[in-house]
């Protein structure tokens, strides 16, 4: 078993803390409890609520391969809920450690759920 060198471990820990703080701040901007960012599965439920997607989307996040597609849908609608573009949503999905802090600590305001499905 190969172990990570200490500097890499410290860097990974710093990035993880930054992402948790950013998701926490994003949730509070949307009027949801920030602590939900650290609760597994519930954080996805809150993200679905913020983006306005139907709640059955949570079930799709447990289906292999479909989960990737639905996560992109959720992140795109999350970005639109804060007045950002679909490209920003793709950035949230692919480079969360960069785009979540921009969303959380930038000037983005929560505009309401972006997805208006039937």
Secondary structure as UniProt FT lines:
FT   HELIX           6..29
FT   TURN            30..31
FT   HELIX           34..38
FT   TURN            40..41
FT   HELIX           42..51
FT   TURN            55..56
FT   HELIX           57..60
FT   TURN            61..62
FT   TURN            64..65
FT   HELIX           66..81
FT   TURN            82..83
FT   HELIX           86..94
FT   HELIX           96..105
//
